[in-house]
Amino acid sequence: MKKMTESDFDKLEASVLPEKCDHAEIVRLYYLGTHTDYGCIKCKCKSANKEDFYR
């Protein structure tokens, strides 16, 4: 799983809608060196629980 800062994640453009996304590219989001959330690069969904991305 890749790591990414919150600010870099916010700069991304969503390529698909969250309803149609398979959430295959999940990253760990960090703010000031501390893990905060998980995020999907494709649809820009964020969640504190990694399990929310697995349907």
N, C-alpha and C positions, 0 to 999 in steps of 0.2 A: 504494500500500500504506500502510495506516494505521500509526501508531506507538502503543505502549501500554507502560506500566510493568509489570513483573512483578507487583507488588502489586495493581494494578487487574485484571490478567488472572486472578489467583488468586481474586478476588471474584466472577467471573462464574459463572453456572450453565450447565451443558451442556444444550442443548436436544435433541440427538440423540446416538445412540451412535456412536462412532468408525467402526464398520464400515459404517454407513449414511450417513455424512456425505460430502458432495461437496467439502468443504474449499474453499468459495467465498469465505469471508471470512478471509483470512490477514492477520495483523498482525505487525509487527516488535516484538519485546519488548526492553525496555531496563531495565537496573539501574544506577542512579547515573550515567545519561547514556551508558552503554556498551551497544552492541547485544550481546545474549546469545543469543537464540533467535528462532524463528518460532513462531507459535501460531495455531490455528484458533479463532475465537470461538464457532462453533456447537457443537463437540464437546470443546473444551479440550485438544486434542492439542498437544504441544510437540515441536519438533525443531530441531536446529542446522542442518539442511540443508533448504532451501526445496523441493528436489526431492522430498522425502518426501511432500509433500501432493498431488503430481500423479500420478495413477494412469494 
